[in-house]
């Protein structure tokens, strides 16, 4: 018996890692009009971005249902001492609440802890990775949850947008709304603070934005984990990994792709850095 780890597809963890770490991923739903797809199950990243760019219908997303979570929890509970379910910030998505409702549907068959990561995308993934490693080391449910409370404040994310057009369409601008007036003339940089998207500057040239991402890594303290995220520019992401290799080993750097679940809001041209700093002793 063991502790099982669950997340949602908006964590953008590469499939090779979810398999290696034995993490169960509950997919977000994507809708193009009347057509419904499960993120990365019924539609691939390449198919999604082609449609995002060329389909006249703008897609939207819906969080997994409580029943989706209940089904996963029920299945995992048969071979688990406990389940930890880690999800995208509850401020920007209803996924966390769906997971809470799913837990209620399962009842007391297995201890389940629902954790709000207070962030998005591969930054969620970095937290999930640590949870999985702790579970494999034999730590108890409560020990892992307690450690996650220390880890989450030390996970940071900086996102370079090519455009805010898709963020505006998806209604996820939040406190970054001050940047909308110059949507066409700048490349915005956003971060996540206390679960909300926040402006972190703007640049006119994309190359300057990439330099800002590099500075973000350079200025971090005792990096424990590093991930580079892209939506449609893999070569650019790989080049950034090369540039950060003098700061953090490139063989330990995670290369992740923004999937349909969040790609609806980010759009093409997203480049981001997520990192986990060492917490205070």
Beta strands, then each sheet from edge to edge (+ up, - down):
strand 1: 3-8
strand 2: 23-26
strand 3: 29-32
strand 4: 35-38
strand 5: 60-62
strand 6: 82-87
strand 7: 111-116
strand 8: 155-160
strand 9: 187-193
strand 10: 196-203
strand 11: 223-230
strand 12: 254-257
strand 13: 271-277
sheet 1: 2+ 1+ 6+ 7+
sheet 2: 4+ 3- 5+
sheet 3: 10+ 9- 8+ 13- 11+ 12+
end
